[in-house]
Amino acid sequence: MKTDNAALMDEIIAREWEMFQNVNNVGGRASCQDQPETFRIMRSSQFMNWPRELLRSYLDDLKHAENMGWNMITEKYGRMMEHTHPEEYARIKEYLPERSAERLSAQEEVIAQEVAWDEAFTAAHPKYAGRGRYVHSSEDSPYDTSSETYLRGEMTTWSDDTFVLYRKWIRSLAAEGKNLAAMTADNLVRQYGYASVEDAESNMRQD
């Protein structure tokens, strides 16, 4: 029998996958839209860390968006285009839900903490990190989206309630000396058969 958290996570991923299937990319359908298992692993690696209250709040966001006929995944990628495709973003930004200056400022506090975690993780695991996203938005291009830009785009789609819960959780992790980037990576590599991130790092070639 699945735990409450696992059931919540499964429902979130199923709803996200359905939205993901309806994202219309600038260059046409992306190959990742035909890889449900990869999608499940990537998203579950993130959600395995989340406390139950946060999972429930985000699931409520998804349900609300569905009821409104709104695709949160399309919105996420649209917001990321502010850095990766600024001309395209200028054409769509008026259609995106507004966020207050206070909310956007609070988000930057959280983003700064997660960037610091990413930097520390990358320095400790260069081979593993070298196969993933760049860390900083300054490294974005039309073909590469950094972790910072991805996080900013995703976070801005959340309701205020979900964001407040997330910021509280991030602060608690920082106070406990934990690194969310490392926690997520560990969840991911275990689903691919490694014992830990260190195990994955030691078994990867330096490109």
C-alpha positions as CSV (number, residue, x, y, z in Angstrom):
1,M,0.0,0.0,0.0
2,K,1.4,3.4,-0.9
3,T,2.0,6.1,1.6
4,D,0.0,9.3,1.5
5,N,3.0,11.1,0.1
6,A,3.6,8.6,-2.6
7,A,-0.1,8.7,-3.7
8,L,0.0,12.5,-3.8
9,M,3.2,12.4,-5.8
10,D,1.8,10.0,-8.3
11,E,-1.3,12.1,-8.8
12,I,0.8,15.3,-9.3
13,I,3.0,13.6,-11.8
14,A,0.0,12.2,-13.7
15,R,-1.6,15.7,-13.9
16,E,1.7,17.3,-14.9
17,W,2.3,14.7,-17.6
18,E,-1.1,15.4,-19.1
19,M,-0.3,19.1,-19.2
20,F,3.1,18.4,-20.6
21,Q,1.6,16.6,-23.5
22,N,-0.3,19.7,-24.4
23,V,2.7,22.1,-24.4
24,N,3.3,23.6,-27.9
25,N,7.0,24.2,-28.3
26,V,8.4,26.9,-30.5
27,G,10.3,24.3,-32.5
28,G,7.6,21.7,-32.5
29,R,7.0,18.7,-30.2
30,A,10.1,17.9,-28.1
31,S,11.4,14.3,-27.8
32,C,11.1,14.5,-24.0
33,Q,7.3,14.6,-24.5
34,D,7.4,11.0,-25.6
35,Q,9.4,9.8,-22.6
36,P,7.0,9.2,-19.7
37,E,9.3,7.1,-17.6
38,T,12.1,9.7,-17.8
39,F,9.6,12.4,-16.9
40,R,8.4,10.4,-13.9
41,I,11.9,9.8,-12.6
42,M,12.9,13.5,-13.0
43,R,9.8,14.8,-11.3
44,S,9.6,12.2,-8.6
45,S,13.2,12.8,-7.6
46,Q,12.1,16.3,-6.8
47,F,8.8,15.5,-5.1
48,M,10.2,12.7,-2.9
49,N,11.8,15.5,-0.8
50,W,8.6,17.6,-0.3
51,P,6.6,17.5,2.9
52,R,3.0,16.3,2.6
53,E,1.5,19.8,3.2
54,L,3.5,21.2,0.3
55,L,2.5,18.3,-2.0
56,R,-1.1,18.8,-1.2
57,S,-0.9,22.5,-1.8
58,Y,0.8,22.1,-5.2
59,L,-1.8,19.4,-6.2
60,D,-4.5,21.9,-5.4
61,D,-2.7,24.4,-7.7
62,L,-2.8,21.9,-10.5
63,K,-6.5,21.0,-10.0
64,H,-7.4,24.7,-9.9
65,A,-5.5,25.3,-13.1
66,E,-7.3,22.4,-14.8
67,N,-10.6,23.7,-13.7
68,M,-9.7,27.1,-15.2
69,G,-8.5,25.5,-18.5
70,W,-4.9,26.8,-17.7
71,N,-1.8,24.8,-18.4
72,M,0.8,25.4,-15.7
73,I,3.6,23.6,-17.6
74,T,3.0,25.8,-20.6
75,E,3.2,28.8,-18.2
76,K,6.4,27.5,-16.7
77,Y,8.1,27.2,-20.1
78,G,6.7,30.6,-21.1
79,R,8.2,32.3,-18.0
80,M,11.6,30.6,-18.7
81,M,11.6,32.3,-22.1
82,E,12.2,35.6,-20.5
83,H,15.9,34.5,-20.3
84,T,16.1,31.9,-23.1
85,H,13.9,33.5,-25.8
86,P,13.4,37.2,-24.8
87,E,11.7,38.2,-28.1
88,E,9.2,35.4,-27.8
89,Y,8.6,36.2,-24.1
90,A,7.8,39.8,-25.0
91,R,5.0,38.6,-27.1
92,I,3.4,36.4,-24.5
93,K,4.1,38.0,-21.1
94,E,0.8,40.0,-21.0
95,Y,-1.0,36.6,-21.0
96,L,0.8,35.3,-17.9
97,P,-0.7,35.7,-14.4
98,E,0.8,38.7,-12.6
99,R,2.9,38.3,-9.5
100,S,3.4,41.1,-7.0
101,A,6.7,42.8,-6.5
102,E,6.7,41.4,-2.9
103,R,6.2,37.9,-4.1
104,L,8.9,38.1,-6.8
105,S,11.4,39.6,-4.3
106,A,10.6,36.8,-1.8
107,Q,11.2,34.2,-4.6
108,E,14.7,35.6,-5.2
109,E,15.7,34.8,-1.6
110,V,14.7,31.2,-2.2
111,I,16.4,31.1,-5.6
112,A,19.6,32.5,-4.1
113,Q,19.7,29.7,-1.6
114,E,19.1,27.0,-4.2
115,V,21.7,28.4,-6.5
116,A,24.2,28.3,-3.6
117,W,23.3,24.6,-3.0
118,D,23.7,23.9,-6.7
119,E,27.1,25.6,-6.7
120,A,28.3,23.5,-3.8
121,F,26.9,20.3,-5.3
122,T,28.5,21.0,-8.7
123,A,31.9,21.7,-7.1
124,A,31.7,18.4,-5.1
125,H,30.4,16.3,-8.1
126,P,31.8,17.7,-11.3
127,K,31.3,14.7,-13.5
128,Y,27.7,14.2,-12.5
129,A,26.8,17.9,-12.6
130,G,28.5,18.2,-15.9
131,R,25.8,16.1,-17.5
132,G,23.0,18.3,-16.3
133,R,21.9,21.9,-16.6
134,Y,24.2,24.9,-16.1
135,V,23.6,26.5,-12.7
136,H,23.2,30.2,-13.5
137,S,20.8,32.2,-15.6
138,S,23.8,34.1,-17.0
139,E,24.7,30.8,-18.7
140,D,21.3,30.5,-20.5
141,S,21.0,30.3,-24.3
142,P,18.2,29.5,-26.7
143,Y,19.3,25.8,-26.5
144,D,20.3,25.6,-22.8
145,T,18.2,26.5,-19.8
146,S,20.0,26.8,-16.4
147,S,18.7,25.4,-13.1
148,E,18.2,28.9,-11.9
149,T,16.0,29.9,-14.8
150,Y,14.1,26.7,-14.6
151,L,13.4,27.1,-10.9
152,R,12.4,30.7,-11.3
153,G,10.0,29.8,-14.1
154,E,8.5,26.9,-12.1
155,M,8.2,28.8,-8.8
156,T,6.4,31.7,-10.4
157,T,3.6,29.4,-11.5
158,W,2.7,28.4,-8.0
159,S,0.0,29.9,-5.8
160,D,1.0,32.2,-3.0
161,D,0.0,29.5,-0.5
162,T,2.3,27.0,-2.2
163,F,5.1,29.4,-2.4
164,V,4.9,30.3,1.3
165,L,5.0,26.7,2.3
166,Y,8.0,26.1,-0.1
167,R,9.9,29.1,1.3
168,K,9.3,27.9,4.9
169,W,10.6,24.4,4.0
170,I,13.7,25.8,2.2
171,R,14.5,27.9,5.2
172,S,14.2,24.8,7.4
173,L,16.5,22.8,5.2
174,A,19.1,25.5,5.3
175,A,18.9,25.8,9.1
176,E,19.5,22.0,9.3
177,G,22.6,22.3,7.0
178,K,21.0,20.2,4.3
179,N,21.5,20.6,0.5
180,L,18.4,20.1,-1.6
181,A,20.4,19.8,-4.8
182,A,22.2,16.8,-3.3
183,M,19.0,15.3,-1.9
184,T,17.3,15.5,-5.3
185,A,20.3,14.1,-7.2
186,D,20.5,11.2,-4.7
187,N,16.8,10.3,-5.3
188,L,17.4,10.4,-9.1
189,V,20.5,8.2,-9.2
190,R,19.0,5.6,-7.0
191,Q,16.1,5.2,-9.5
192,Y,18.8,4.5,-12.1
193,G,20.4,1.8,-10.0
194,Y,23.2,3.6,-8.2
195,A,23.7,3.4,-4.5
196,S,24.3,7.1,-4.1
197,V,25.5,10.2,-5.9
198,E,29.0,9.3,-4.9
199,D,28.6,5.9,-6.5
200,A,27.3,7.5,-9.7
201,E,30.1,10.1,-9.7
202,S,32.8,7.4,-9.4
203,N,31.3,5.4,-12.3
204,M,31.1,8.3,-14.8
205,R,33.7,9.2,-17.3
206,Q,35.0,12.7,-17.3
207,D,33.9,14.1,-20.6
